[in-house]
Amino acid sequence: MIFVAKRAKQMRFLLHPYKTYSFISQIMTFTDTALEKFYLFAKLLLRRLPYQQQTLPLEIIEMIDMDRPS
């Protein structure tokens, strides 16, 4: 299971730049259909990959006191 989570994290890292494609394609037109197909595939794959929520290290959590008034 650790291997799968590690590979999913790597895939998310590699596919992350393609998330900006939707923004850029609104500004300028692309004529490359292969790029459009890959974007759609990457978008679907990112939704399907398992996601492990990042948490702060315990030392930082202990240093933050949310109950104390500022």
PDB file of N, CA, C and O in Angstrom, chain B, residues numbered from 101:
ATOM      1  N   MET B 101       0.822  -1.193   0.000  1.00  0.00           N
ATOM      2  CA  MET B 101       0.000   0.000   0.000  1.00  0.00           C
ATOM      3  C   MET B 101       0.867   1.259   0.000  1.00  0.00           C
ATOM      4  O   MET B 101       0.500   2.264  -0.609  1.00  0.00           O
ATOM      5  N   ILE B 102       2.009   1.211   0.676  1.00  0.00           N
ATOM      6  CA  ILE B 102       2.902   2.366   0.721  1.00  0.00           C
ATOM      7  C   ILE B 102       3.435   2.659  -0.675  1.00  0.00           C
ATOM      8  O   ILE B 102       3.564   3.821  -1.062  1.00  0.00           O
ATOM      9  N   PHE B 103       3.746   1.608  -1.432  1.00  0.00           N
ATOM     10  CA  PHE B 103       4.250   1.788  -2.792  1.00  0.00           C
ATOM     11  C   PHE B 103       3.207   2.473  -3.666  1.00  0.00           C
ATOM     12  O   PHE B 103       3.543   3.360  -4.451  1.00  0.00           O
ATOM     13  N   VAL B 104       1.952   2.072  -3.539  1.00  0.00           N
ATOM     14  CA  VAL B 104       0.876   2.662  -4.335  1.00  0.00           C
ATOM     15  C   VAL B 104       0.708   4.133  -3.979  1.00  0.00           C
ATOM     16  O   VAL B 104       0.536   4.968  -4.866  1.00  0.00           O
ATOM     17  N   ALA B 105       0.754   4.456  -2.700  1.00  0.00           N
ATOM     18  CA  ALA B 105       0.615   5.846  -2.269  1.00  0.00           C
ATOM     19  C   ALA B 105       1.785   6.688  -2.777  1.00  0.00           C
ATOM     20  O   ALA B 105       1.604   7.838  -3.178  1.00  0.00           O
ATOM     21  N   LYS B 106       2.976   6.110  -2.756  1.00  0.00           N
ATOM     22  CA  LYS B 106       4.156   6.835  -3.231  1.00  0.00           C
ATOM     23  C   LYS B 106       4.068   7.087  -4.729  1.00  0.00           C
ATOM     24  O   LYS B 106       4.386   8.181  -5.195  1.00  0.00           O
ATOM     25  N   ARG B 107       3.633   6.071  -5.494  1.00  0.00           N
ATOM     26  CA  ARG B 107       3.493   6.227  -6.944  1.00  0.00           C
ATOM     27  C   ARG B 107       2.393   7.232  -7.273  1.00  0.00           C
ATOM     28  O   ARG B 107       2.534   8.018  -8.210  1.00  0.00           O
ATOM     29  N   ALA B 108       1.297   7.213  -6.511  1.00  0.00           N
ATOM     30  CA  ALA B 108       0.212   8.167  -6.742  1.00  0.00           C
ATOM     31  C   ALA B 108       0.695   9.589  -6.494  1.00  0.00           C
ATOM     32  O   ALA B 108       0.334  10.510  -7.226  1.00  0.00           O
ATOM     33  N   LYS B 109       1.509   9.763  -5.462  1.00  0.00           N
ATOM     34  CA  LYS B 109       2.055  11.089  -5.164  1.00  0.00           C
ATOM     35  C   LYS B 109       2.968  11.551  -6.293  1.00  0.00           C
ATOM     36  O   LYS B 109       2.941  12.722  -6.673  1.00  0.00           O
ATOM     37  N   GLN B 110       3.773  10.641  -6.832  1.00  0.00           N
ATOM     38  CA  GLN B 110       4.650  10.977  -7.945  1.00  0.00           C
ATOM     39  C   GLN B 110       3.844  11.357  -9.184  1.00  0.00           C
ATOM     40  O   GLN B 110       4.181  12.314  -9.881  1.00  0.00           O
ATOM     41  N   MET B 111       2.786  10.608  -9.451  1.00  0.00           N
ATOM     42  CA  MET B 111       1.949  10.906 -10.616  1.00  0.00           C
ATOM     43  C   MET B 111       1.260  12.247 -10.464  1.00  0.00           C
ATOM     44  O   MET B 111       1.162  13.006 -11.429  1.00  0.00           O
ATOM     45  N   ARG B 112       0.781  12.551  -9.263  1.00  0.00           N
ATOM     46  CA  ARG B 112       0.152  13.846  -9.018  1.00  0.00           C
ATOM     47  C   ARG B 112       1.155  14.974  -9.263  1.00  0.00           C
ATOM     48  O   ARG B 112       0.812  16.008  -9.838  1.00  0.00           O
ATOM     49  N   PHE B 113       2.391  14.765  -8.822  1.00  0.00           N
ATOM     50  CA  PHE B 113       3.438  15.773  -9.018  1.00  0.00           C
ATOM     51  C   PHE B 113       3.723  15.984 -10.507  1.00  0.00           C
ATOM     52  O   PHE B 113       3.895  17.118 -10.954  1.00  0.00           O
ATOM     53  N   LEU B 114       3.772  14.896 -11.271  1.00  0.00           N
ATOM     54  CA  LEU B 114       4.063  14.991 -12.695  1.00  0.00           C
ATOM     55  C   LEU B 114       2.909  15.596 -13.493  1.00  0.00           C
ATOM     56  O   LEU B 114       3.135  16.284 -14.489  1.00  0.00           O
ATOM     57  N   LEU B 115       1.674  15.340 -13.060  1.00  0.00           N
ATOM     58  CA  LEU B 115       0.512  15.824 -13.799  1.00  0.00           C
ATOM     59  C   LEU B 115       0.058  17.209 -13.364  1.00  0.00           C
ATOM     60  O   LEU B 115      -0.774  17.823 -14.031  1.00  0.00           O
ATOM     61  N   HIS B 116       0.583  17.699 -12.276  1.00  0.00           N
ATOM     62  CA  HIS B 116       0.128  18.982 -11.746  1.00  0.00           C
ATOM     63  C   HIS B 116       0.283  20.148 -12.731  1.00  0.00           C
ATOM     64  O   HIS B 116      -0.624  20.977 -12.807  1.00  0.00           O
ATOM     65  N   PRO B 117       1.381  20.257 -13.490  1.00  0.00           N
ATOM     66  CA  PRO B 117       1.489  21.380 -14.435  1.00  0.00           C
ATOM     67  C   PRO B 117       0.380  21.405 -15.490  1.00  0.00           C
ATOM     68  O   PRO B 117       0.074  22.467 -16.033  1.00  0.00           O
ATOM     69  N   TYR B 118      -0.217  20.267 -15.785  1.00  0.00           N
ATOM     70  CA  TYR B 118      -1.262  20.223 -16.797  1.00  0.00           C
ATOM     71  C   TYR B 118      -2.581  20.803 -16.295  1.00  0.00           C
ATOM     72  O   TYR B 118      -3.508  20.996 -17.080  1.00  0.00           O
ATOM     73  N   LYS B 119      -2.674  21.080 -14.999  1.00  0.00           N
ATOM     74  CA  LYS B 119      -3.871  21.712 -14.469  1.00  0.00           C
ATOM     75  C   LYS B 119      -3.980  23.152 -14.955  1.00  0.00           C
ATOM     76  O   LYS B 119      -5.085  23.693 -15.019  1.00  0.00           O
ATOM     77  N   THR B 120      -2.876  23.778 -15.294  1.00  0.00           N
ATOM     78  CA  THR B 120      -2.892  25.156 -15.781  1.00  0.00           C
ATOM     79  C   THR B 120      -3.337  25.249 -17.233  1.00  0.00           C
ATOM     80  O   THR B 120      -3.602  26.343 -17.731  1.00  0.00           O
ATOM     81  N   TYR B 121      -3.422  24.127 -17.909  1.00  0.00           N
ATOM     82  CA  TYR B 121      -3.829  24.120 -19.309  1.00  0.00           C
ATOM     83  C   TYR B 121      -5.219  24.728 -19.488  1.00  0.00           C
ATOM     84  O   TYR B 121      -5.452  25.450 -20.457  1.00  0.00           O
ATOM     85  N   SER B 122      -6.129  24.452 -18.585  1.00  0.00           N
ATOM     86  CA  SER B 122      -7.491  24.980 -18.722  1.00  0.00           C
ATOM     87  C   SER B 122      -7.487  26.508 -18.658  1.00  0.00           C
ATOM     88  O   SER B 122      -8.246  27.160 -19.375  1.00  0.00           O
ATOM     89  N   PHE B 123      -6.648  27.075 -17.814  1.00  0.00           N
ATOM     90  CA  PHE B 123      -6.551  28.531 -17.738  1.00  0.00           C
ATOM     91  C   PHE B 123      -5.918  29.116 -18.997  1.00  0.00           C
ATOM     92  O   PHE B 123      -6.425  30.081 -19.569  1.00  0.00           O
ATOM     93  N   ILE B 124      -4.820  28.529 -19.412  1.00  0.00           N
ATOM     94  CA  ILE B 124      -4.110  29.045 -20.580  1.00  0.00           C
ATOM     95  C   ILE B 124      -4.952  28.890 -21.849  1.00  0.00           C
ATOM     96  O   ILE B 124      -4.904  29.746 -22.733  1.00  0.00           O
ATOM     97  N   SER B 125      -5.717  27.811 -21.941  1.00  0.00           N
ATOM     98  CA  SER B 125      -6.522  27.602 -23.142  1.00  0.00           C
ATOM     99  C   SER B 125      -7.661  28.609 -23.252  1.00  0.00           C
ATOM    100  O   SER B 125      -8.220  28.782 -24.335  1.00  0.00           O
ATOM    101  N   GLN B 126      -8.015  29.271 -22.168  1.00  0.00           N
ATOM    102  CA  GLN B 126      -9.016  30.327 -22.237  1.00  0.00           C
ATOM    103  C   GLN B 126      -8.426  31.605 -22.817  1.00  0.00           C
ATOM    104  O   GLN B 126      -9.140  32.411 -23.413  1.00  0.00           O
ATOM    105  N   ILE B 127      -7.129  31.786 -22.644  1.00  0.00           N
ATOM    106  CA  ILE B 127      -6.462  32.992 -23.125  1.00  0.00           C
ATOM    107  C   ILE B 127      -6.064  32.856 -24.595  1.00  0.00           C
ATOM    108  O   ILE B 127      -6.236  33.786 -25.383  1.00  0.00           O
ATOM    109  N   MET B 128      -5.537  31.701 -24.950  1.00  0.00           N
ATOM    110  CA  MET B 128      -5.093  31.490 -26.325  1.00  0.00           C
ATOM    111  C   MET B 128      -5.608  30.154 -26.840  1.00  0.00           C
ATOM    112  O   MET B 128      -5.875  29.245 -26.054  1.00  0.00           O
ATOM    113  N   THR B 129      -5.746  30.034 -28.128  1.00  0.00           N
ATOM    114  CA  THR B 129      -6.276  28.802 -28.708  1.00  0.00           C
ATOM    115  C   THR B 129      -5.128  27.874 -29.083  1.00  0.00           C
ATOM    116  O   THR B 129      -4.092  28.297 -29.595  1.00  0.00           O
ATOM    117  N   PHE B 130      -5.351  26.610 -28.812  1.00  0.00           N
ATOM    118  CA  PHE B 130      -4.393  25.572 -29.185  1.00  0.00           C
ATOM    119  C   PHE B 130      -5.003  24.751 -30.318  1.00  0.00           C
ATOM    120  O   PHE B 130      -6.204  24.484 -30.322  1.00  0.00           O
ATOM    121  N   THR B 131      -4.186  24.362 -31.258  1.00  0.00           N
ATOM    122  CA  THR B 131      -4.675  23.529 -32.358  1.00  0.00           C
ATOM    123  C   THR B 131      -4.190  22.092 -32.232  1.00  0.00           C
ATOM    124  O   THR B 131      -4.494  21.260 -33.086  1.00  0.00           O
ATOM    125  N   ASP B 132      -3.456  21.798 -31.198  1.00  0.00           N
ATOM    126  CA  ASP B 132      -2.911  20.459 -30.990  1.00  0.00           C
ATOM    127  C   ASP B 132      -3.952  19.587 -30.305  1.00  0.00           C
ATOM    128  O   ASP B 132      -4.198  19.740 -29.108  1.00  0.00           O
ATOM    129  N   THR B 133      -4.565  18.677 -31.049  1.00  0.00           N
ATOM    130  CA  THR B 133      -5.600  17.817 -30.470  1.00  0.00           C
ATOM    131  C   THR B 133      -5.005  16.792 -29.511  1.00  0.00           C
ATOM    132  O   THR B 133      -5.673  16.369 -28.567  1.00  0.00           O
ATOM    133  N   ALA B 134      -3.760  16.390 -29.740  1.00  0.00           N
ATOM    134  CA  ALA B 134      -3.127  15.431 -28.832  1.00  0.00           C
ATOM    135  C   ALA B 134      -2.936  16.048 -27.452  1.00  0.00           C
ATOM    136  O   ALA B 134      -3.096  15.367 -26.439  1.00  0.00           O
ATOM    137  N   LEU B 135      -2.597  17.326 -27.407  1.00  0.00           N
ATOM    138  CA  LEU B 135      -2.439  18.012 -26.133  1.00  0.00           C
ATOM    139  C   LEU B 135      -3.782  18.111 -25.398  1.00  0.00           C
ATOM    140  O   LEU B 135      -3.849  17.928 -24.183  1.00  0.00           O
ATOM    141  N   GLU B 136      -4.839  18.400 -26.147  1.00  0.00           N
ATOM    142  CA  GLU B 136      -6.174  18.472 -25.558  1.00  0.00           C
ATOM    143  C   GLU B 136      -6.607  17.111 -25.006  1.00  0.00           C
ATOM    144  O   GLU B 136      -7.176  17.033 -23.918  1.00  0.00           O
ATOM    145  N   LYS B 137      -6.342  16.060 -25.746  1.00  0.00           N
ATOM    146  CA  LYS B 137      -6.686  14.708 -25.291  1.00  0.00           C
ATOM    147  C   LYS B 137      -5.884  14.340 -24.044  1.00  0.00           C
ATOM    148  O   LYS B 137      -6.420  13.750 -23.106  1.00  0.00           O
ATOM    149  N   PHE B 138      -4.592  14.693 -24.039  1.00  0.00           N
ATOM    150  CA  PHE B 138      -3.778  14.375 -22.868  1.00  0.00           C
ATOM    151  C   PHE B 138      -4.241  15.160 -21.653  1.00  0.00           C
ATOM    152  O   PHE B 138      -4.243  14.630 -20.542  1.00  0.00           O
ATOM    153  N   TYR B 139      -4.636  16.419 -21.845  1.00  0.00           N
ATOM    154  CA  TYR B 139      -5.163  17.215 -20.740  1.00  0.00           C
ATOM    155  C   TYR B 139      -6.410  16.553 -20.153  1.00  0.00           C
ATOM    156  O   TYR B 139      -6.535  16.441 -18.933  1.00  0.00           O
ATOM    157  N   LEU B 140      -7.313  16.124 -20.994  1.00  0.00           N
ATOM    158  CA  LEU B 140      -8.534  15.476 -20.502  1.00  0.00           C
ATOM    159  C   LEU B 140      -8.211  14.179 -19.767  1.00  0.00           C
ATOM    160  O   LEU B 140      -8.820  13.873 -18.742  1.00  0.00           O
ATOM    161  N   PHE B 141      -7.241  13.411 -20.298  1.00  0.00           N
ATOM    162  CA  PHE B 141      -6.827  12.181 -19.632  1.00  0.00           C
ATOM    163  C   PHE B 141      -6.192  12.487 -18.274  1.00  0.00           C
ATOM    164  O   PHE B 141      -6.495  11.821 -17.284  1.00  0.00           O
ATOM    165  N   ALA B 142      -5.317  13.488 -18.224  1.00  0.00           N
ATOM    166  CA  ALA B 142      -4.646  13.850 -16.970  1.00  0.00           C
ATOM    167  C   ALA B 142      -5.655  14.356 -15.947  1.00  0.00           C
ATOM    168  O   ALA B 142      -5.537  14.060 -14.758  1.00  0.00           O
ATOM    169  N   LYS B 143      -6.635  15.110 -16.398  1.00  0.00           N
ATOM    170  CA  LYS B 143      -7.672  15.621 -15.500  1.00  0.00           C
ATOM    171  C   LYS B 143      -8.464  14.469 -14.878  1.00  0.00           C
ATOM    172  O   LYS B 143      -8.742  14.474 -13.678  1.00  0.00           O
ATOM    173  N   LEU B 144      -8.820  13.495 -15.693  1.00  0.00           N
ATOM    174  CA  LEU B 144      -9.542  12.324 -15.190  1.00  0.00           C
ATOM    175  C   LEU B 144      -8.664  11.505 -14.257  1.00  0.00           C
ATOM    176  O   LEU B 144      -9.122  11.048 -13.210  1.00  0.00           O
ATOM    177  N   LEU B 145      -7.412  11.320 -14.631  1.00  0.00           N
ATOM    178  CA  LEU B 145      -6.493  10.529 -13.815  1.00  0.00           C
ATOM    179  C   LEU B 145      -6.252  11.181 -12.457  1.00  0.00           C
ATOM    180  O   LEU B 145      -6.186  10.484 -11.445  1.00  0.00           O
ATOM    181  N   LEU B 146      -6.120  12.496 -12.420  1.00  0.00           N
ATOM    182  CA  LEU B 146      -5.911  13.185 -11.144  1.00  0.00           C
ATOM    183  C   LEU B 146      -7.095  12.990 -10.202  1.00  0.00           C
ATOM    184  O   LEU B 146      -6.917  12.905  -8.987  1.00  0.00           O
ATOM    185  N   ARG B 147      -8.290  12.919 -10.757  1.00  0.00           N
ATOM    186  CA  ARG B 147      -9.474  12.670  -9.916  1.00  0.00           C
ATOM    187  C   ARG B 147      -9.477  11.258  -9.353  1.00  0.00           C
ATOM    188  O   ARG B 147      -9.940  11.027  -8.236  1.00  0.00           O
ATOM    189  N   ARG B 148      -8.954  10.307 -10.136  1.00  0.00           N
ATOM    190  CA  ARG B 148      -8.988   8.894  -9.732  1.00  0.00           C
ATOM    191  C   ARG B 148      -7.851   8.485  -8.809  1.00  0.00           C
ATOM    192  O   ARG B 148      -7.974   7.500  -8.081  1.00  0.00           O
ATOM    193  N   LEU B 149      -6.757   9.216  -8.824  1.00  0.00           N
ATOM    194  CA  LEU B 149      -5.616   8.847  -7.993  1.00  0.00           C
ATOM    195  C   LEU B 149      -5.943   9.061  -6.522  1.00  0.00           C
ATOM    196  O   LEU B 149      -6.576  10.055  -6.166  1.00  0.00           O
ATOM    197  N   PRO B 150      -5.519   8.142  -5.668  1.00  0.00           N
ATOM    198  CA  PRO B 150      -5.761   8.345  -4.227  1.00  0.00           C
ATOM    199  C   PRO B 150      -5.013   9.573  -3.735  1.00  0.00           C
ATOM    200  O   PRO B 150      -3.891   9.849  -4.159  1.00  0.00           O
ATOM    201  N   TYR B 151      -5.649  10.296  -2.840  1.00  0.00           N
ATOM    202  CA  TYR B 151      -5.080  11.536  -2.323  1.00  0.00           C
ATOM    203  C   TYR B 151      -4.904  11.414  -0.823  1.00  0.00           C
ATOM    204  O   TYR B 151      -5.845  11.080  -0.103  1.00  0.00           O
ATOM    205  N   GLN B 152      -3.704  11.684  -0.360  1.00  0.00           N
ATOM    206  CA  GLN B 152      -3.420  11.656   1.065  1.00  0.00           C
ATOM    207  C   GLN B 152      -3.270  13.103   1.521  1.00  0.00           C
ATOM    208  O   GLN B 152      -2.373  13.815   1.071  1.00  0.00           O
ATOM    209  N   GLN B 153      -4.145  13.525   2.408  1.00  0.00           N
ATOM    210  CA  GLN B 153      -4.124  14.908   2.864  1.00  0.00           C
ATOM    211  C   GLN B 153      -2.868  15.184   3.668  1.00  0.00           C
ATOM    212  O   GLN B 153      -2.494  14.415   4.553  1.00  0.00           O
ATOM    213  N   GLN B 154      -2.223  16.296   3.345  1.00  0.00           N
ATOM    214  CA  GLN B 154      -1.007  16.686   4.033  1.00  0.00           C
ATOM    215  C   GLN B 154      -1.367  17.299   5.383  1.00  0.00           C
ATOM    216  O   GLN B 154      -2.305  18.090   5.486  1.00  0.00           O
ATOM    217  N   THR B 155      -0.629  16.934   6.394  1.00  0.00           N
ATOM    218  CA  THR B 155      -0.815  17.518   7.710  1.00  0.00           C
ATOM    219  C   THR B 155       0.489  18.173   8.153  1.00  0.00           C
ATOM    220  O   THR B 155       1.568  17.850   7.657  1.00  0.00           O
ATOM    221  N   LEU B 156       0.363  19.078   9.072  1.00  0.00           N
ATOM    222  CA  LEU B 156       1.554  19.730   9.611  1.00  0.00           C
ATOM    223  C   LEU B 156       2.306  18.775  10.526  1.00  0.00           C
ATOM    224  O   LEU B 156       1.698  17.891  11.129  1.00  0.00           O
ATOM    225  N   PRO B 157       3.613  18.937  10.638  1.00  0.00           N
ATOM    226  CA  PRO B 157       4.367  18.121  11.585  1.00  0.00           C
ATOM    227  C   PRO B 157       3.867  18.359  13.018  1.00  0.00           C
ATOM    228  O   PRO B 157       3.374  19.441  13.336  1.00  0.00           O
ATOM    229  N   LEU B 158       3.996  17.373  13.848  1.00  0.00           N
ATOM    230  CA  LEU B 158       3.498  17.424  15.217  1.00  0.00           C
ATOM    231  C   LEU B 158       4.108  18.579  16.001  1.00  0.00           C
ATOM    232  O   LEU B 158       3.433  19.183  16.834  1.00  0.00           O
ATOM    233  N   GLU B 159       5.380  18.895  15.745  1.00  0.00           N
ATOM    234  CA  GLU B 159       6.030  19.986  16.467  1.00  0.00           C
ATOM    235  C   GLU B 159       5.340  21.323  16.196  1.00  0.00           C
ATOM    236  O   GLU B 159       5.175  22.140  17.102  1.00  0.00           O
ATOM    237  N   ILE B 160       4.947  21.534  14.963  1.00  0.00           N
ATOM    238  CA  ILE B 160       4.277  22.785  14.606  1.00  0.00           C
ATOM    239  C   ILE B 160       2.876  22.824  15.194  1.00  0.00           C
ATOM    240  O   ILE B 160       2.441  23.861  15.695  1.00  0.00           O
ATOM    241  N   ILE B 161       2.172  21.713  15.138  1.00  0.00           N
ATOM    242  CA  ILE B 161       0.826  21.652  15.705  1.00  0.00           C
ATOM    243  C   ILE B 161       0.848  21.944  17.198  1.00  0.00           C
ATOM    244  O   ILE B 161      -0.039  22.622  17.716  1.00  0.00           O
ATOM    245  N   GLU B 162       1.865  21.430  17.890  1.00  0.00           N
ATOM    246  CA  GLU B 162       1.970  21.676  19.325  1.00  0.00           C
ATOM    247  C   GLU B 162       2.301  23.139  19.619  1.00  0.00           C
ATOM    248  O   GLU B 162       1.900  23.663  20.658  1.00  0.00           O
ATOM    249  N   MET B 163       3.033  23.807  18.713  1.00  0.00           N
ATOM    250  CA  MET B 163       3.394  25.204  18.931  1.00  0.00           C
ATOM    251  C   MET B 163       2.205  26.151  18.705  1.00  0.00           C
ATOM    252  O   MET B 163       2.184  27.255  19.249  1.00  0.00           O
ATOM    253  N   ILE B 164       1.234  25.732  17.921  1.00  0.00           N
ATOM    254  CA  ILE B 164       0.068  26.571  17.636  1.00  0.00           C
ATOM    255  C   ILE B 164      -1.000  26.296  18.691  1.00  0.00           C
ATOM    256  O   ILE B 164      -1.443  25.160  18.857  1.00  0.00           O
ATOM    257  N   ASP B 165      -1.400  27.328  19.388  1.00  0.00           N
ATOM    258  CA  ASP B 165      -2.439  27.198  20.402  1.00  0.00           C
ATOM    259  C   ASP B 165      -3.652  27.991  19.927  1.00  0.00           C
ATOM    260  O   ASP B 165      -3.681  29.215  20.055  1.00  0.00           O
ATOM    261  N   MET B 166      -4.641  27.312  19.387  1.00  0.00           N
ATOM    262  CA  MET B 166      -5.819  27.981  18.834  1.00  0.00           C
ATOM    263  C   MET B 166      -6.754  28.479  19.933  1.00  0.00           C
ATOM    264  O   MET B 166      -7.592  29.340  19.666  1.00  0.00           O
ATOM    265  N   ASP B 167      -6.642  27.972  21.149  1.00  0.00           N
ATOM    266  CA  ASP B 167      -7.522  28.387  22.236  1.00  0.00           C
ATOM    267  C   ASP B 167      -7.076  29.671  22.907  1.00  0.00           C
ATOM    268  O   ASP B 167      -7.866  30.324  23.589  1.00  0.00           O
ATOM    269  N   ARG B 168      -5.834  30.033  22.722  1.00  0.00           N
ATOM    270  CA  ARG B 168      -5.285  31.225  23.357  1.00  0.00           C
ATOM    271  C   ARG B 168      -5.710  32.470  22.591  1.00  0.00           C
ATOM    272  O   ARG B 168      -5.532  32.529  21.374  1.00  0.00           O
ATOM    273  N   PRO B 169      -6.269  33.470  23.276  1.00  0.00           N
ATOM    274  CA  PRO B 169      -6.633  34.707  22.566  1.00  0.00           C
ATOM    275  C   PRO B 169      -5.381  35.480  22.181  1.00  0.00           C
ATOM    276  O   PRO B 169      -4.373  35.423  22.885  1.00  0.00           O
ATOM    277  N   SER B 170      -5.437  36.189  21.090  1.00  0.00           N
ATOM    278  CA  SER B 170      -4.248  36.930  20.643  1.00  0.00           C
ATOM    279  C   SER B 170      -4.122  38.297  21.235  1.00  0.00           C
ATOM    280  O   SER B 170      -3.166  39.013  20.936  1.00  0.00           O
TER     281      SER B 170
END
